[in-house]
Amino acid sequence: MTLIINNQEVQQVLTMEDTIAALEQSYLQLAAQEAVCRPRIDIRIPTSDPARNYQWGTMEGGSSNPSLIITRKSPRSTASMSFSVTRLSASAFKTEPR
């Protein structure tokens, strides 16, 4: 199931303490190779005004415990951002021997 939330919804459900705890857990998982992340990538699309661009940025991360993939999407021509969270089944992380 994918849940899509915006910045206002994030602020309503996530406290600073929760954020710090989640970041600490994420960095521990990254160090243990139980999680992955991709740095932000931005693309710039020309507009009808040569002095302005539309910028679109994304970044993703994933964890095996809990089984999540998270995507952050950020258009720069507006103040809105959205997040999508997809919970994966445990079988998604099982591998077959070669």
C-alpha positions as CSV (number, residue, x, y, z in Angstrom):
1,M,0.0,0.0,0.0
2,T,1.3,3.5,-0.9
3,L,0.6,6.4,1.4
4,I,1.1,9.9,-0.2
5,I,1.3,12.8,2.3
6,N,2.2,16.5,2.0
7,N,4.3,18.7,4.2
8,Q,1.3,19.9,6.3
9,E,0.3,16.2,7.0
10,V,3.9,15.4,7.9
11,Q,4.0,18.3,10.4
12,Q,0.7,17.0,12.0
13,V,1.9,13.4,12.6
14,L,5.7,13.8,13.1
15,T,7.3,15.5,16.1
16,M,11.0,16.7,16.1
17,E,11.7,13.9,18.7
18,D,10.2,11.3,16.3
19,T,12.3,12.7,13.5
20,I,15.6,12.6,15.4
21,A,14.9,9.0,16.6
22,A,14.0,7.9,13.0
23,L,17.2,9.6,11.6
24,E,19.3,7.9,14.3
25,Q,17.8,4.5,13.5
26,S,18.2,5.1,9.7
27,Y,21.9,6.0,10.1
28,L,22.5,2.8,12.2
29,Q,20.8,0.7,9.5
30,L,22.8,2.4,6.8
31,A,26.0,1.6,8.7
32,A,24.9,-2.0,9.1
33,Q,23.9,-2.2,5.4
34,E,20.3,-2.9,6.3
35,A,19.1,0.3,4.5
36,V,20.0,2.3,1.4
37,C,19.5,5.8,0.2
38,R,20.0,7.7,-3.0
39,P,21.1,11.3,-2.9
40,R,18.8,14.0,-4.2
41,I,18.7,14.4,-8.0
42,D,17.3,17.6,-9.5
43,I,16.2,18.2,-13.1
44,R,15.6,21.6,-14.5
45,I,13.0,22.1,-17.2
46,P,13.0,25.3,-19.3
47,T,9.9,27.4,-19.2
48,S,8.5,30.1,-21.5
49,D,10.5,32.6,-19.5
50,P,14.2,32.1,-20.4
51,A,15.2,33.5,-17.0
52,R,13.2,30.8,-15.1
53,N,13.3,27.0,-14.8
54,Y,11.0,24.5,-13.3
55,Q,13.0,22.3,-11.0
56,W,11.9,18.8,-9.9
57,G,13.9,16.9,-7.3
58,T,13.6,13.4,-5.9
59,M,15.3,11.2,-3.4
60,E,14.6,7.7,-2.2
61,G,15.5,5.4,0.6
62,G,14.6,1.9,1.7
63,S,14.9,-0.3,4.8
64,S,14.5,-4.0,5.4
65,N,13.3,-3.4,9.0
66,P,10.7,-2.0,8.8
67,S,10.1,-3.0,5.2
68,L,9.7,0.4,3.6
69,I,10.6,2.4,0.5
70,I,10.3,6.1,0.8
71,T,10.3,8.7,-2.0
72,R,10.4,12.4,-1.6
73,K,9.4,14.6,-4.5
74,S,9.9,18.3,-4.5
75,P,8.8,20.7,-7.2
76,R,10.7,24.0,-6.9
77,S,8.2,26.2,-8.8
78,T,5.8,25.9,-5.9
79,A,6.1,25.5,-2.1
80,S,4.5,22.0,-2.1
81,M,6.3,18.7,-1.6
82,S,5.0,15.2,-1.4
83,F,6.2,12.0,0.2
84,S,5.2,8.5,-0.7
85,V,5.8,5.5,1.5
86,T,5.4,1.9,0.3
87,R,5.4,-1.0,2.8
88,L,6.9,-4.1,1.2
89,S,6.1,-7.7,2.2
90,A,8.8,-9.6,3.9
91,S,9.1,-11.8,0.8
92,A,10.4,-8.9,-1.2
93,F,13.7,-9.1,0.8
94,K,14.2,-12.9,0.4
95,T,16.8,-14.0,-2.2
96,E,17.2,-17.3,-3.8
97,P,20.6,-19.0,-3.8
98,R,22.5,-18.8,-7.1
